[in-house]
Amino acid sequence: MDNPERSFVIPILADSITTMTFIVPKDFAHRVEVQALQVIEAFDNHPASDIDPNNKMMQAMSYVVQAALTEYLDFCEEEEAVLPPDIGEL
């Protein structure tokens, strides 16, 4: 590319993956971003790191959200996973 500052990455999704969009409080989004930055730092210090530098934050945030939700869904009983929390707990 002639001007890398103006470039952007267009993800090409395989049939087995998709995108998801969530509305969350900004404090939660910041917590996910901090965790993602820690994942990026760990990968940057690993000799086998193979994360696309143009896409590091998106990949790391995806990893954090997937890992957290997988842990939650695996931990909860099936019935508990579908019950919404009390509004006061949010």
Backbone as CSV, one residue per row, in Angstrom:
resi,resn,N_x,N_y,N_z,CA_x,CA_y,CA_z,C_x,C_y,C_z
1,MET,0.838,-1.175,0.000,0.000,0.000,0.000,0.881,1.235,0.000
2,ASP,0.378,2.274,-0.651,1.141,3.501,-0.753,1.207,4.255,0.562
3,ASN,0.108,4.265,1.309,0.047,5.009,2.557,-0.512,4.114,3.657
4,PRO,0.374,3.452,4.434,-0.113,2.515,5.457,-0.956,3.173,6.540
5,GLU,-0.813,4.485,6.747,-1.615,5.175,7.765,-3.087,5.224,7.370
6,ARG,-3.388,5.095,6.093,-4.763,5.165,5.629,-5.299,3.796,5.257
7,SER,-4.573,2.742,5.600,-5.025,1.403,5.260,-6.013,0.892,6.301
8,PHE,-6.761,-0.120,5.939,-7.671,-0.768,6.864,-7.738,-2.240,6.523
9,VAL,-8.129,-3.027,7.508,-8.210,-4.465,7.344,-9.668,-4.849,7.139
10,ILE,-9.938,-5.618,6.132,-11.280,-6.141,5.900,-11.235,-7.622,6.257
11,PRO,-11.913,-8.012,7.335,-11.866,-9.431,7.711,-12.622,-10.292,6.707
12,ILE,-12.039,-11.409,6.397,-12.695,-12.393,5.552,-13.061,-13.550,6.467
13,LEU,-14.353,-13.787,6.606,-14.829,-14.779,7.550,-15.028,-16.122,6.865
14,ALA,-14.576,-17.146,7.540,-14.839,-18.502,7.069,-16.290,-18.841,7.389
15,ASP,-16.774,-19.923,6.822,-18.154,-20.344,7.079,-18.395,-20.686,8.545
16,SER,-17.324,-21.007,9.272,-17.488,-21.444,10.660,-17.419,-20.299,11.668
17,ILE,-17.199,-19.059,11.226,-17.145,-17.934,12.170,-18.041,-16.799,11.693
18,THR,-18.386,-15.919,12.625,-19.246,-14.778,12.323,-18.849,-13.612,13.218
19,THR,-19.477,-12.479,13.050,-19.236,-11.333,13.912,-20.412,-11.170,14.863
20,MET,-20.160,-10.527,16.010,-21.200,-10.229,16.985,-20.988,-8.795,17.463
21,THR,-22.067,-8.101,17.741,-21.987,-6.731,18.236,-22.772,-6.656,19.538
22,PHE,-22.180,-5.999,20.545,-22.823,-5.872,21.855,-22.820,-4.417,22.294
23,ILE,-23.820,-4.048,23.045,-23.852,-2.743,23.692,-23.518,-2.988,25.156
24,VAL,-22.441,-2.361,25.617,-21.972,-2.565,26.987,-21.591,-1.221,27.605
25,PRO,-21.564,-1.145,28.938,-21.094,0.078,29.591,-19.624,0.352,29.225
26,LYS,-19.257,1.620,29.160,-17.892,1.987,28.792,-16.862,1.405,29.759
27,ASP,-17.198,1.334,31.045,-16.262,0.759,32.020,-15.950,-0.699,31.685
28,PHE,-16.960,-1.437,31.269,-16.752,-2.832,30.882,-15.867,-2.904,29.645
29,ALA,-16.162,-2.086,28.648,-15.354,-2.070,27.423,-13.901,-1.753,27.747
30,HIS,-13.658,-0.829,28.664,-12.286,-0.480,29.051,-11.596,-1.659,29.722
31,ARG,-12.329,-2.398,30.557,-11.741,-3.586,31.196,-11.334,-4.623,30.157
32,VAL,-12.185,-4.833,29.154,-11.858,-5.787,28.083,-10.640,-5.293,27.309
33,GLU,-10.580,-4.007,27.031,-9.438,-3.444,26.301,-8.137,-3.613,27.081
34,VAL,-8.184,-3.391,28.394,-6.976,-3.565,29.214,-6.525,-5.020,29.186
35,GLN,-7.475,-5.941,29.316,-7.116,-7.360,29.232,-6.531,-7.692,27.863
36,ALA,-7.119,-7.134,26.817,-6.617,-7.383,25.461,-5.201,-6.848,25.301
37,LEU,-4.919,-5.686,25.856,-3.561,-5.138,25.792,-2.573,-6.051,26.513
38,GLN,-3.000,-6.659,27.611,-2.128,-7.601,28.319,-1.880,-8.853,27.477
39,VAL,-2.896,-9.305,26.744,-2.728,-10.449,25.841,-1.747,-10.085,24.729
40,ILE,-1.896,-8.902,24.153,-0.990,-8.450,23.097,0.438,-8.396,23.608
41,GLU,0.623,-7.849,24.806,1.962,-7.767,25.398,2.554,-9.154,25.579
42,ALA,1.760,-10.092,26.040,2.246,-11.463,26.231,2.634,-12.082,24.888
43,PHE,1.816,-11.853,23.866,2.127,-12.403,22.546,3.350,-11.725,21.935
44,ASP,3.486,-10.420,22.145,4.644,-9.705,21.599,5.950,-10.233,22.173
45,ASN,5.905,-10.727,23.403,7.099,-11.252,24.053,7.308,-12.740,23.779
46,HIS,6.416,-13.353,23.001,6.514,-14.777,22.694,7.143,-14.956,21.318
47,PRO,8.162,-15.807,21.211,8.854,-15.949,19.922,7.991,-16.511,18.792
48,ALA,6.934,-17.224,19.117,6.084,-17.824,18.081,4.872,-16.962,17.753
49,SER,4.894,-15.703,18.181,3.754,-14.811,17.952,3.503,-14.620,16.464
50,ASP,2.229,-14.758,16.082,1.872,-14.640,14.672,0.589,-13.821,14.517
51,ILE,0.466,-12.729,15.280,-0.725,-11.892,15.196,-0.468,-10.795,14.162
52,ASP,-1.427,-10.602,13.273,-1.331,-9.543,12.272,-1.230,-8.197,12.993
53,PRO,-0.167,-7.432,12.774,0.003,-6.167,13.496,-1.113,-5.159,13.223
54,ASN,-1.797,-5.276,12.085,-2.892,-4.360,11.770,-4.181,-4.728,12.488
55,ASN,-4.184,-5.890,13.126,-5.417,-6.427,13.672,-5.250,-6.925,15.105
56,LYS,-4.158,-6.568,15.760,-3.844,-7.116,17.080,-4.948,-6.871,18.102
57,MET,-5.410,-5.634,18.199,-6.382,-5.301,19.242,-7.691,-6.058,19.021
58,MET,-8.157,-6.118,17.790,-9.416,-6.817,17.512,-9.285,-8.304,17.828
59,GLN,-8.177,-8.914,17.454,-7.983,-10.335,17.727,-7.872,-10.585,19.228
60,ALA,-7.151,-9.722,19.932,-6.988,-9.903,21.376,-8.307,-9.700,22.110
61,MET,-9.084,-8.694,21.720,-10.387,-8.485,22.356,-11.312,-9.662,22.072
62,SER,-11.272,-10.179,20.868,-12.076,-11.347,20.530,-11.696,-12.528,21.406
63,TYR,-10.400,-12.728,21.603,-9.933,-13.827,22.450,-10.439,-13.662,23.884
64,VAL,-10.338,-12.450,24.435,-10.757,-12.201,25.820,-12.249,-12.483,25.979
65,VAL,-13.065,-11.975,25.070,-14.516,-12.172,25.166,-14.869,-13.650,24.998
66,GLN,-14.260,-14.319,24.013,-14.550,-15.737,23.804,-14.137,-16.575,25.008
67,ALA,-12.957,-16.292,25.569,-12.481,-17.062,26.721,-13.401,-16.853,27.921
68,ALA,-13.800,-15.602,28.168,-14.669,-15.311,29.314,-16.040,-15.954,29.154
69,LEU,-16.636,-15.828,27.980,-17.965,-16.401,27.772,-17.931,-17.920,27.774
70,THR,-16.892,-18.500,27.228,-16.770,-19.957,27.260,-16.674,-20.442,28.699
71,GLU,-15.865,-19.763,29.503,-15.735,-20.130,30.920,-17.082,-19.995,31.632
72,TYR,-17.790,-18.902,31.385,-19.095,-18.673,31.997,-20.086,-19.763,31.597
73,LEU,-20.186,-20.031,30.311,-21.156,-21.018,29.836,-20.798,-22.430,30.287
74,ASP,-19.518,-22.751,30.373,-19.102,-24.064,30.856,-19.325,-24.208,32.359
75,PHE,-19.227,-23.100,33.112,-19.360,-23.121,34.564,-20.820,-23.219,34.997
76,CYS,-21.696,-22.498,34.309,-23.102,-22.425,34.715,-23.856,-23.683,34.325
77,GLU,-24.784,-24.005,35.170,-25.736,-25.044,34.798,-26.538,-24.519,33.612
78,GLU,-27.051,-25.401,32.802,-27.775,-24.971,31.602,-28.915,-24.012,31.944
79,GLU,-29.673,-24.305,33.000,-30.790,-23.441,33.371,-30.301,-22.086,33.869
80,GLU,-29.187,-22.065,34.602,-28.659,-20.804,35.139,-28.156,-19.887,34.033
81,ALA,-27.627,-20.449,32.979,-27.026,-19.652,31.911,-28.070,-18.825,31.158
82,VAL,-29.332,-19.235,31.217,-30.346,-18.496,30.461,-31.168,-17.565,31.333
83,LEU,-31.003,-17.621,32.646,-31.760,-16.736,33.530,-31.057,-15.377,33.604
84,PRO,-31.784,-14.283,33.329,-31.156,-12.960,33.416,-30.911,-12.598,34.871
85,PRO,-29.865,-11.827,35.151,-29.623,-11.400,36.535,-30.666,-10.374,36.967
86,ASP,-30.808,-10.211,38.269,-31.681,-9.148,38.770,-31.132,-7.819,38.272
87,ILE,-32.009,-6.910,37.944,-31.583,-5.621,37.397,-30.686,-4.875,38.387
88,GLY,-30.876,-5.114,39.676,-30.052,-4.468,40.697,-28.625,-4.984,40.724
89,GLU,-28.368,-6.159,40.151,-27.033,-6.730,40.147,-26.170,-6.162,39.039
90,LEU,-26.773,-5.496,38.066,-26.001,-4.949,36.951,-25.342,-3.711,37.410
